[in-house]
Amino acid sequence: MNKQTVIEPLAGHRTAMLLLVLAYTLSISDRMILSILFPDIKAEFDLSDTQLGLLGGISFALFYATMGLPIARLSDQYSRKWIIIASLVIFSLMTAFSGLAAGFVSLLLFRIGVGIGEAGVNPASHSIIADYFPAHRRGFAMATLMLGGSFGMMLGFVGGGFIAEAYNWRVAMVAVGAPGLLLALVMTKLLREPARGTFETEIPPPPPPIFTTAATMWANPAMRHLIAGSVVAGLMSYGLTQWLPTFFIRAHDLSQSQAGVMMAGVFGILGAVGALVAGKWFDRLSIRGFQYGMWMLAIVPFISIPLFVLGLLSDDLTTAMLLFIIPGLLGNCFLGPSIAMVQTLSPVQMRAVSSAVKMLCLNLIGLGLGPLLVGVLSDLLNPLYGEDALSVALAYFSLVGLWGSLHFWLCGRALAKQKIL
């Protein structure tokens, strides 16, 4: 592939990026706060680890993933800005209402509401950013957007942990849900939506039906392996992240606030740094050819998983934290580049729906099954390992990341055969 002429992002991209990062931050905070509250909710409602896995996974992901498709279809036709704002209001209210739950069923229903609300944020945000940035700047741009994941993790874990200890888990839910309503008001004034297909040479046709977009994605071998690799990486990431606060509390006798600080420092801050570095390197490698960026992602699990397993099985907290540094740094590497590649491989009129199809697969399988599978595995291993069952379950579960590595490598091989401008 020849080197590309340098093209600058559109004016106003910094303001738009800041607002979209904040929206994503709050969505992840509202999503992840539940995991730091698992011990309190388990005790109050007398739940099993499998039930906690349902609350943290499939109850949210099923509706988050499936609602994302029709909402993304609307995003390819109508105002992406107002879809994001409406979604922000809905998931913020549902998170706050979760603090009023009377039991497992009502909390499950509120979490479903959070999933429905969050469904509209990512596809519309990805589409807007793709119109603010040219193709060879999108890896870093999407990685910057994904900083909201790390910021949201820190806000949910640290804020949720401290508020739960000072008051209770119900107050923590309300406190984390409320800021989204204020951000929605700010976005009505400051968020500007660019024209569709800014960096494409042809005027995009009307968006096709969802099935046509899905079929187009499936017909592209690079896209197939990109989605598969992202799904497996997400399965591992969501399964581990939802349960790591509980791991710290059970295995190392930390309080909720201490576990939250650990998660924020190692997997939040380091995860943010790693995501940015990965996005920048992906863009640089992609100047030579997009396949090189994907091969970079294929290498990551072979570095991070052995260290992560050793950290989980260590009895000493300090040793465990040192072993978690590299996995924490590399944990979010796949997010920005994979999202950027979906936008780059998709026709302009299919971008929001293509993003939603990816998020459907990623969240229905990754977020939906990841926490649930870890919970089930922990319950199954409990008779054999007792208090160490969760640690062992997380260690076994992390090995699925090697499967994702294979698909990222195959994606790169397919990209090497394609001509992408």
Buried (B, 14 or more C-beta within 10 A) or exposed (E): BEEEEEEEBBEEBEEBBEBBBBBBBBBBBBBBBBBBBBBBBBEBBEBBBBBBBBBBBBBBBBBBBBBBBBBBBBBBBEEBBBBBBBBBBBBBBBBBBBBEBEEBEEBBBBBBBBBBBBBBBBBBBBBBBBBBBBBBBBBBBBBBBBBBBBBBBBBBBBBBBBBBBEEBBBBBBBBBBBBBBEBBEEBEEEBBBBEBBBBBEEEBEEBBEBEEBBEBBEEBBBBBBBBBBBBBBBBBBBBBBBBBBBBBBBBBEBBBBBBBBBBBBBBBBBBBBBBBBBBBBBBBBBBEBBBBBBBBBBBBBEEBBBBBBBBBBBEEBEEBBBBBBBBBBBBBBBBBBBBBBBBBBBBBBBBBBBBBBBBBBBBBBBBBBBBBBBBBBBBBBBEEBEEBBBBBBBBBBBBBBEBBBBBBBBBBBBBBEBEBE
